[in-house]
Amino acid sequence: MAICTHLETIDDTVTADGAPGCEDCLAIGARWVHLRACQFCGHIGCCDSSPNKHARGHSHGTGHPIVRSYEPGEEWYFCFPDELTFEIDDAPPAPSHA
């Protein structure tokens, strides 16, 4: 069983910044498929199924490794360096855009 090696970077006090969509897509007039919230700074980016993959770009550009789904009803996290999806027992409720 693979284990994320970046769990210490999750800041439970940081909240998603409340953007109504991918911040980078909104800035350039692009579309996204699903949203992800950076667990280090709260930046909202689009998923890897989106044309621009802004969540991954944010992670690579800043070194912030972990995002959490910003979709209603989804509780999972994803670590870009480890390429690993996981959940955390007793995590605070996931924020979402809707």
N, C-alpha and C positions, 0 to 999 in steps of 0.2 A: 504494500500500500504506500503510495507516494504521499509525502507530507510537504506542505508549503514551508519553505525556509525563510519567509519574509513576514511572518505573522507579527513580529514586533513593530512593524511599520504601520499597522492599523491604528488609527487614532479614533477611538470611540467618541471623543468629544467633538470631532469635526463633523459637521453636517453638510449634506449636499447644498450647494449654493442656491437652490430653488429655480434654476434656469428652466424655462418651459420646453427646452429641447437641447440638442447638442450645441454648446456655446460656439464652437468653431464653425459648424454648419450654418448656424444663425447669422454669423458674421459675414459669411460669403454667399448666402442665399442657396445653400445646398440642402439636400434631403438626407434623412437618416432612416435606419430600420428600427433599431433598439438603442436604448440609452444605458450608460454605465456611469457610476459615481466613483471618483478617485477616493480611496480610503485614507489618503494622506492629507489632501487639501480640499476635497469637496468638488473639484472640477467635474462638470458633466460633459461627457464625450460620447460619440457614437460607437457602436459595436463593430466587430470585424466583418459582419455581413453588410455593413453600410459601405458605400463607395469610398469614403475618405478615411475610415478606420481611425477616427480622432482619439478615441480612448487609448488605443495602442500607441499612437503618436505621442500623446501626452505622457504616457508611461516612459517611453523611450527617451523623450526629450528632457524629462524632469528627474527620472530615476525613481518615480513613485510606482512601486511594483503592483499594487493590488487595487482592483476595482470591485464594486458590488453592483449587482443588477439594480437599475433604477426603474424597473418595470413593475407595475402593480402585481402583488401576490408572489413575487420572486424573492427568495432570501439568500441566494448563493453569491459567492465571491469568486474571483478569478485572479490568479497570480501570473503576470506576463512572463517574468524570468523563468519560472518553474513550469509554465504552460499547464496549469493545474486549476481545475474547478473544485470548489469545496464549500461546505457549510460549517458554521460554528455554532455549537450548542450554546444556548443562553445568550446569543448575540442580541443587541438591541434591535427593535423592529426596523426593517429596511425602509428607507424613504422611497418614494416613487413620484413620478411626474403627474400622475392622475389620481 
